[in-house]
Amino acid sequence: MTRARKSRPTTTPTAIARARPATRRNALPGRLSAGMACDTAFRIIARRHLDAVLAQHDGTCRGDPEALHQIRIALTHLRTAIRFFTPMVGDALRPEIWRELKWLNSQLGMVRDLDVAIERVVAESGDELAVIAELQHWDEKRAESHRLLARALQSARYRRLVEQTSAWIESGPWSTRRSKEAIRLRRCALADHATAQLAGWERTLLKKARKLGQLNVKKRHKLRLLNKRMTYSIESLQDLFADGALTKQKSILKQLRKAQRSLGQLNDDARGQALAASLNGAGLEAGMRFLDRKREKKLLQAASTAYRKLDKTKPFRSSDLAPNSEPDD
């Protein structure tokens, strides 16, 4: 069944509604390097992902589902970068920056969850006539949610978010603190910080993954977020992998993505049930569509297998990053 799922925003993006990043004072290298200082590396990575968010702004306002998907990925990459370089960037402004990025993510998330749920309904509908009424309820909710999202993306709050986040990346208080610890964190070689951070996240991830079958929906969601954090960080650090380490990196990402895909589908099912319950007049069948014990068991088994294979690779128990050197100037 061919259906148009895009909805038109109540207003269109205008020049005045488009946020612009802060003026960038420092020219940065195009690629990361192992000996690069962490403050430089953070700016390179964070700039890339903030730029990717801005690149998808207009398409998301127009209701393009793919633009919405890409802006969410870019935003998650940006938030992951901030986590990755904590405590270096943990200054007085970080909580406010984080709160506003979380707000934007929640605005995007509702519409994306509805897009995924609608795709599921369409894919599993054998009888087109029987599902038309249900789809009308889904589309109405999607259109309403998109109107709210378009309004948020054209708001003064969104413009402030982009401007403040950009300025904070470039020259936030974290970049000028004079304590010995703050200076040490900024000057730390990227490879040293990355190895320690990824090793810590790996231990936590695999520990929680061993109990995957016992986790409830909320804890399983937290495991998925940690998995995504690992995946996105490794992707952002791709410049540091070379030769044999690159092959191992691809193997690690393969298993992380397999687990992420299964956990993501389980999370989509849980969100689909919750969204179906909020539809006006859709009935119980809308929620039952997302409740499939056999599917749940299969997805859990797939994720568990991926984690067992990941554990065997010993991802970051020794440095797989490019050989270390003194921090770049």
MOLIN-V157603 format. One record per residue. RES is the residue in one small letter. PHI is phi as a letter, one per 20 degrees, with the letter a starting at -180 (* if undefined). OMEGA is omega in radians with two decimals (NA if undefined). Layout:
BEGIN
res->RES phi->PHI omega->OMEGA
res->RES phi->PHI omega->OMEGA
END
This chain:
BEGIN
res->m phi->* omega->-3.12
res->t phi->e omega->-3.08
res->r phi->c omega->3.03
res->a phi->e omega->-3.06
res->r phi->d omega->-3.14
res->k phi->e omega->3.03
res->s phi->d omega->-3.10
res->r phi->e omega->3.07
res->p phi->f omega->-3.14
res->t phi->f omega->3.06
res->t phi->c omega->3.13
res->t phi->d omega->3.12
res->p phi->f omega->3.09
res->t phi->c omega->-3.12
res->a phi->g omega->-3.08
res->i phi->f omega->-3.09
res->a phi->e omega->-3.07
res->r phi->e omega->3.11
res->a phi->e omega->3.12
res->r phi->c omega->3.10
res->p phi->f omega->3.11
res->a phi->f omega->3.08
res->t phi->g omega->-3.09
res->r phi->e omega->-3.03
res->r phi->e omega->-3.00
res->n phi->d omega->3.01
res->a phi->f omega->-3.08
res->l phi->d omega->3.06
res->p phi->f omega->-3.14
res->g phi->f omega->-3.09
res->r phi->c omega->3.04
res->l phi->f omega->3.02
res->s phi->c omega->-3.03
res->a phi->f omega->-3.10
res->g phi->e omega->-3.13
res->m phi->f omega->3.09
res->a phi->f omega->-3.05
res->c phi->f omega->3.14
res->d phi->f omega->3.09
res->t phi->f omega->-3.13
res->a phi->f omega->3.13
res->f phi->f omega->-3.13
res->r phi->f omega->3.13
res->i phi->f omega->-3.08
res->i phi->f omega->-3.10
res->a phi->f omega->3.08
res->r phi->g omega->-3.13
res->r phi->g omega->-3.02
res->h phi->f omega->3.05
res->l phi->f omega->3.07
res->d phi->f omega->3.13
res->a phi->f omega->3.06
res->v phi->f omega->-3.10
res->l phi->f omega->-3.11
res->a phi->f omega->-3.09
res->q phi->d omega->-3.06
res->h phi->f omega->-3.05
res->d phi->f omega->3.12
res->g phi->f omega->3.12
res->t phi->f omega->3.09
res->c phi->f omega->-3.14
res->r phi->f omega->3.11
res->g phi->n omega->3.14
res->d phi->f omega->-3.12
res->p phi->f omega->-3.13
res->e phi->f omega->3.07
res->a phi->f omega->3.09
res->l phi->f omega->3.12
res->h phi->f omega->-3.10
res->q phi->f omega->3.13
res->i phi->f omega->3.09
res->r phi->f omega->3.10
res->i phi->f omega->-3.13
res->a phi->f omega->-3.14
res->l phi->f omega->3.11
res->t phi->f omega->3.05
res->h phi->g omega->-3.13
res->l phi->f omega->3.13
res->r phi->f omega->3.10
res->t phi->f omega->3.11
res->a phi->f omega->3.11
res->i phi->f omega->3.07
res->r phi->f omega->-3.05
res->f phi->f omega->-3.10
res->f phi->d omega->2.94
res->t phi->e omega->0.26
res->p phi->e omega->-3.09
res->m phi->g omega->-3.07
res->v phi->e omega->-3.08
res->g phi->e omega->3.13
res->d phi->e omega->-3.07
res->a phi->f omega->-3.12
res->l phi->e omega->-3.06
res->r phi->g omega->3.14
res->p phi->g omega->3.12
res->e phi->f omega->3.10
res->i phi->g omega->-3.12
res->w phi->f omega->-3.13
res->r phi->f omega->-3.13
res->e phi->f omega->3.07
res->l phi->f omega->3.09
res->k phi->f omega->3.07
res->w phi->g omega->3.14
res->l phi->f omega->3.13
res->n phi->f omega->3.14
res->s phi->f omega->3.10
res->q phi->f omega->3.13
res->l phi->f omega->-3.02
res->g phi->f omega->-3.11
res->m phi->f omega->-3.12
res->v phi->f omega->3.11
res->r phi->f omega->3.11
res->d phi->f omega->3.11
res->l phi->f omega->3.08
res->d phi->g omega->-3.13
res->v phi->f omega->-3.13
res->a phi->f omega->3.14
res->i phi->f omega->3.09
res->e phi->g omega->3.13
res->r phi->f omega->3.14
res->v phi->f omega->-3.13
res->v phi->f omega->-3.09
res->a phi->f omega->-3.05
res->e phi->d omega->-3.11
res->s phi->e omega->3.09
res->g phi->e omega->-3.11
res->d phi->d omega->-3.06
res->e phi->f omega->-3.11
res->l phi->f omega->-3.09
res->a phi->f omega->-3.04
res->v phi->d omega->-3.09
res->i phi->g omega->-3.12
res->a phi->f omega->3.14
res->e phi->f omega->-3.13
res->l phi->f omega->3.11
res->q phi->f omega->3.10
res->h phi->f omega->3.13
res->w phi->f omega->-3.11
res->d phi->f omega->3.11
res->e phi->f omega->3.14
res->k phi->f omega->3.13
res->r phi->f omega->-3.13
res->a phi->f omega->3.12
res->e phi->f omega->-3.12
res->s phi->f omega->3.13
res->h phi->f omega->3.08
res->r phi->g omega->3.12
res->l phi->f omega->3.13
res->l phi->f omega->3.14
res->a phi->g omega->3.11
res->r phi->f omega->3.13
res->a phi->f omega->-3.10
res->l phi->f omega->3.12
res->q phi->d omega->-3.06
res->s phi->e omega->3.05
res->a phi->f omega->3.13
res->r phi->f omega->3.11
res->y phi->f omega->3.14
res->r phi->f omega->3.10
res->r phi->f omega->3.13
res->l phi->g omega->-3.12
res->v phi->f omega->-3.10
res->e phi->f omega->-3.12
res->q phi->f omega->-3.14
res->t phi->f omega->3.13
res->s phi->f omega->3.13
res->a phi->f omega->-3.14
res->w phi->f omega->3.10
res->i phi->g omega->-3.07
res->e phi->f omega->-2.97
res->s phi->b omega->3.09
res->g phi->f omega->3.13
res->p phi->g omega->3.14
res->w phi->g omega->-3.02
res->s phi->e omega->-3.08
res->t phi->c omega->3.12
res->r phi->f omega->-2.98
res->r phi->d omega->3.11
res->s phi->f omega->-3.13
res->k phi->g omega->-3.12
res->e phi->f omega->3.13
res->a phi->f omega->3.12
res->i phi->f omega->3.13
res->r phi->f omega->-3.12
res->l phi->f omega->-3.13
res->r phi->f omega->-3.08
res->r phi->e omega->-3.12
res->c phi->g omega->3.12
res->a phi->f omega->-3.09
res->l phi->g omega->-3.10
res->a phi->f omega->3.13
res->d phi->f omega->-3.14
res->h phi->f omega->-3.09
res->a phi->f omega->-3.13
res->t phi->f omega->-3.13
res->a phi->f omega->-3.11
res->q phi->f omega->-3.12
res->l phi->f omega->3.12
res->a phi->f omega->3.11
res->g phi->f omega->3.12
res->w phi->f omega->3.13
res->e phi->f omega->3.14
res->r phi->g omega->-3.14
res->t phi->f omega->-3.12
res->l phi->f omega->-3.08
res->l phi->f omega->3.09
res->k phi->f omega->3.13
res->k phi->f omega->-3.09
res->a phi->f omega->3.13
res->r phi->f omega->3.14
res->k phi->d omega->-3.03
res->l phi->g omega->-3.10
res->g phi->f omega->-3.10
res->q phi->e omega->-3.06
res->l phi->f omega->3.02
res->n phi->e omega->-3.05
res->v phi->g omega->-3.10
res->k phi->f omega->-3.13
res->k phi->f omega->3.08
res->r phi->f omega->3.10
res->h phi->f omega->3.11
res->k phi->f omega->3.07
res->l phi->f omega->3.11
res->r phi->f omega->3.14
res->l phi->f omega->3.10
res->l phi->f omega->3.08
res->n phi->g omega->-3.14
res->k phi->f omega->3.11
res->r phi->g omega->3.10
res->m phi->f omega->-3.09
res->t phi->g omega->-3.07
res->y phi->f omega->3.12
res->s phi->f omega->3.13
res->i phi->f omega->3.11
res->e phi->f omega->-3.13
res->s phi->f omega->-3.09
res->l phi->e omega->-3.03
res->q phi->g omega->-3.14
res->d phi->g omega->-3.04
res->l phi->e omega->-3.11
res->f phi->e omega->-3.13
res->a phi->b omega->3.04
res->d phi->l omega->-3.07
res->g phi->f omega->3.12
res->a phi->f omega->3.12
res->l phi->f omega->3.10
res->t phi->f omega->3.13
res->k phi->f omega->3.11
res->q phi->g omega->3.12
res->k phi->f omega->3.12
res->s phi->f omega->3.11
res->i phi->f omega->-3.13
res->l phi->f omega->3.14
res->k phi->g omega->-3.12
res->q phi->f omega->3.10
res->l phi->f omega->-3.13
res->r phi->f omega->3.07
res->k phi->f omega->3.12
res->a phi->f omega->-3.14
res->q phi->f omega->-3.14
res->r phi->f omega->-3.14
res->s phi->f omega->3.13
res->l phi->f omega->3.10
res->g phi->f omega->3.12
res->q phi->f omega->3.07
res->l phi->f omega->3.11
res->n phi->f omega->3.09
res->d phi->f omega->3.12
res->d phi->f omega->3.14
res->a phi->f omega->3.11
res->r phi->f omega->3.12
res->g phi->f omega->3.10
res->q phi->f omega->-3.13
res->a phi->f omega->-3.14
res->l phi->f omega->3.14
res->a phi->f omega->-3.14
res->a phi->f omega->-3.11
res->s phi->e omega->-3.14
res->l phi->f omega->3.12
res->n phi->f omega->3.03
res->g phi->m omega->-3.11
res->a phi->e omega->3.11
res->g phi->n omega->-3.08
res->l phi->f omega->-3.07
res->e phi->f omega->-3.13
res->a phi->f omega->3.12
res->g phi->f omega->-3.12
res->m phi->f omega->-3.14
res->r phi->f omega->-3.08
res->f phi->d omega->-3.13
res->l phi->d omega->-3.07
res->d phi->b omega->-3.05
res->r phi->f omega->3.14
res->k phi->f omega->3.10
res->r phi->f omega->-3.14
res->e phi->f omega->3.14
res->k phi->f omega->-3.13
res->k phi->f omega->-3.13
res->l phi->f omega->3.10
res->l phi->f omega->3.11
res->q phi->f omega->3.13
res->a phi->f omega->3.13
res->a phi->f omega->3.14
res->s phi->f omega->3.11
res->t phi->f omega->3.13
res->a phi->f omega->-3.14
res->y phi->f omega->3.08
res->r phi->f omega->3.12
res->k phi->f omega->3.11
res->l phi->f omega->-3.14
res->d phi->g omega->-3.12
res->k phi->f omega->-3.13
res->t phi->f omega->-3.07
res->k phi->l omega->-2.95
res->p phi->g omega->-3.01
res->f phi->c omega->3.10
res->r phi->e omega->2.93
res->s phi->b omega->-3.03
res->s phi->f omega->3.07
res->d phi->d omega->-3.12
res->l phi->e omega->-3.11
res->a phi->g omega->-3.10
res->p phi->g omega->-3.07
res->n phi->f omega->3.05
res->s phi->b omega->3.11
res->e phi->f omega->3.12
res->p phi->g omega->3.11
res->d phi->f omega->3.07
res->d phi->f omega->NA
END
